[in-house]
Amino acid sequence: MKSKKFLTVALLLFAILFAGFAVRQDDDPLKKILTQLQKFTDNYPIEKVHIQLDKPYYAIGDQIYFKAYTTIGGKHRPSGLSKILYVELINDKDSIKQSLRLPLTAGISWGSFPLTDTLQEGNYRIRAYTQWMRNFSEDYFFDKTISVGNSISNTVFTTVNYKFIAENGLQRINAVIHYADLENKPYADKPVTYRVQLDFKTVLKGKGTTDASGNLSLNFSNPQPGNLKSGQIITTLTTDPKKTVVKTVPIKATSSDVDVQFFPESGNLVNGIRSKVAFKAVGADGLGVDITGSVVSNANVKVAKISTQHLGMGAFSLFPESGKSYSAKITFPDGSAKTLELPKASDQGFVLALNSDPEFINIRINVSNETFKQKQGTEIMVIGQSGGDVYYTAKSQLLSQSFSAKIPKNRFPSGIAQFTLFTQEGQPMNERIIFIQNPDQLNVAVSSPETTSPRQKVDLNFTVLNKAKAPVVGSFSVAVTDETKMPVDENKENTILSDLLLTSDIKGYIEQPNYYFAHPTEKTQADLDVLMLTQGYRRFAWSLLMGNSFPPITFQPEKSMEISGFVKTLGGKPLAKSKVTLFTTTKGAFLLDTVTDANGRFKFDNLIFPDSIRFVIQARGASGRKNVEVTLDNVPPQFVTKNKNAPDVSVNLDTELAGYLRNSKIQYDDLRKYGLVNRTIILKEVTISEKKEPVKNSANLNGSGNADQIVNGDIFRQMGCATIDQCLQGRLLGVIFRGGIPYSTRSFNQPMQIILDGVYVDSNYLQSIPPTDVATIEVLRSGGYTAIYGGRGGGGVLLITTRRGNDPSYVSQIYTPGIVTYSPKGFTNTKEFYSPQYDDPKTNKVVADLRTTIYWKPNLITDAAGKASFSFFNADSKATYRVVIEGIDDEGNLAREVYHYKVE
């Protein structure tokens, strides 16, 4: 009886303390933990980016319109930290095709990418970040995969089907590629050449012929399954004797293997304590796989059932006992089976278990018998934080083996909350993240006619209220699309809620992120909790935090565009009080001057200039001397890493976009008929008769310009990169850089030979060549070009030709001391979305209106009553139109509303 009373008192004491009583303000470990966390939060504020696109997929000839929202901290207030945003369009070869530098006002900006016909169809990425975000992992950048089709110049459409066959312990891949035209008429009996590449390494090449159904069957295997994970099949189809078409299809996986991992709640299994164990089954393509099975002990006694509940994820309860081990017997969708060992349970330790109901977060802490004997009477502490801000702290003596507490959910903002259990010495023992989904987002009420007619003017109004039902002033964007022509799986969308509350805080790929927000239910919340158990959250490591080991700050928040550097004598001595003049005659005259400080440094800040501008910086010594040297500060460009959302890559892009592409083709043909084709589209295929000018001053033994790839050095001055390897990263086909040294993907172990103006130099010499001195770079990778260089060319060759004094585009400080030219990336002018006004007599009413994006407005501001309105005209299609409104207010409250109406 006494033991029950003691346990009741202990539980009550712990619950009271865990209800948030103030912490003692003496020099205790909890105070130190909170101080260190506050220091981290103050010095490393979390900046996030969300991009809203005008529609889910595109075709060549379209414009990608977008709005960017940047927020700061766990409460997602509009960011004032950075004033400049970088948005990039990246192709499936991880090469940046377009890059924008945009001004941020109150954390908001917008822009567009034209999809010109110089681009190829395929899977692209839109990546967005600030310079400040570069101090942390690229995992936290905005990064979205989009599909871009081509119906204008494309006459061949492909579908590929992969099968994986186990053969002599290896997996062979059978790929059947179907070739057809836009109307699905097959290209039968057509010759095809093909090349299979895995991570740019060719594993098969040959020739074949399509069968009567337009199919080509290929069989290949992965020679290095541990290293080569994905790739592409590049095929060239001869449609008639004088025309060939190159088609590339992605390879997302080279086996049917399924990886299954187990995640005990709070980190470890402890004997004698019942724990939740989550699991995740992922296919070789990165997508979740449904599995079934059971957990058995070493005595082959079944102790738990395994069954996925969502996208390969699930959880089961396990009571591990000392002296026993446990394994999982798994059955996969194809009927195959595998037995996997579960993590070994320990006799010592704590288990931190969390669950939630609509109002409370329920915490339970259990401790093993062995640990309780050792630590009885000592203190334990719990900290709950979100976005670096602490919302819950508590400490208590260890007087019982089980404790529980309830915490009101409304203490925390919506998003990921991290709970950590500490010893009295401040050592972290267990950790658990949980997602808080409070009803604290903005409510958007839309009013418009439910039914309209083609080309009718639609007046749409909406009112925004906060959770207290009070009107709010905020910034909103609206996209109206024809959902019949552009069906969308809303579970797969990236929304302002899924991006800012979920994916921007978690490393790794998240499948169908909007599933958890589109229509929240008890089921989606349970699935979201399993995601929290299986996905990593690592904005910081407690051990480094407590050791006062903070990450270095390499990139400062950009408050404005600036040009800075230093002036020194030709002997290298800094020159103080030197006059520095910045001027340009590009796009209007512009002149500024300043004086260097005691260290010879200068800076021009608060600049605003457009893209493609060229500056001249001139420096003179205090006595007017010209023999000085000007060196500009250069921020190296952000490298392009592999697509973290590779599972979202569309393999059968032509098939998935077939309806949309047919509509685009009809629209293009009609516009062309009336001479209204967008200028980004070339009307007819043009044959270039002018002979290509060879590379000047080249030392290429094959002859000037005879190379696998030629890079013009002009792009380096526009990029403003510090070293050539940074400039070339992601721009050379089949070339990677490791430690600044180039390697051909055909020879990973032998560096490429660098030849500078005919002189053989070491591969590491590349970093010492100023990028602005380069005229051209010729890349030799294939045997036909490298053979003439013998053994030295075995790993490939980079031929670098520098600029000469007679090059009019080159201005070098070697020849003109005290003067340098600079072409930095400026702000990009934003293209305004065109929306026809059918009540204007000047509007062309003859051309068919087949728009898919009916309306796009990125900068709607609600008034003091929380209201905003806009109007537009329907297109010709009788269909269901989808209206998506997203936005944010000054307090960081988020809004997303999807509204439908009919056009009949």
Secondary structure, 3 states (H helix, E strand, C coil): CHHHHHHHHHHHHHHHHHCCCCCCCCCCHHHHHHHHHHHHHHHCCCEEEEEEECCCCEECCCEEEEEEEEEECCCCEECCCCCEEEEEEECCCCCEEEEEEEECECCEEEEEEECCCCCCCEEEEEEEECCHHHHCCHHHCEEEEEEEECCCCCCCEEEEEEEEEEECCEEEEEEEEEEECCCCCECCCCEEEEEEEECCEEEEEEEEECCCCCEEEEEEECCCCCCCCCEEEEEEEEEECCEEEEEEEEECCCCCCEEEEEEEHHHCCECCCCEEEEEEEEECCCCECCCEEEEEECCCCEEEEEECCECCEEEEEECCCCCCCEEEEEECCCCCEEEEECCCCECCCEEEEEEECCCEEEEEEEECHHHHHHHCCCEEEEEEEECCEEEEEEEEECCCCEEEEEEEHHHCCCEEEEEEEEECCCCEEEEEEEEECCCCCCEEEEECCCEECCCCEEEEEEEEECCCCCECCEEEEEEEEECCCCCCCHHHCCCHHHHHHCHHHCCCCCCCCCHHHHCCCHHHHHHHHHHHHHCCCCCCCHHHHHCCCCCCCCCCCCCCEEEEEEEEECCCCECCCCEEEEEECCCCCEEEEEECCCCCEEEEEEECCECCCCEEEEEECCCCCCCEEEEECCCCCCCCCCCCCHHHCCCCHHHHCHHHHHHHHHHHHHHHHCCCCCCCCCCCCCCCCCCCCCCCCCCCCCCCCCCCEEEECHHHHHHCCCCHHHHHCCCCCCEEEECCEEEECCCCCCECEEEECCEEECHHHHHHCCHHHEEEEEEECCHHHHHHHHHHHCCCEEEEEECCCCCCCCCCCCCCCCEEEECCCCECCCCCCCCCCCCCCCCCCCCCCCCCEEEEEEEEECCCCCEEEEEEECCCCCCEEEEEEEEEECCCCEEEEEEEEEEC
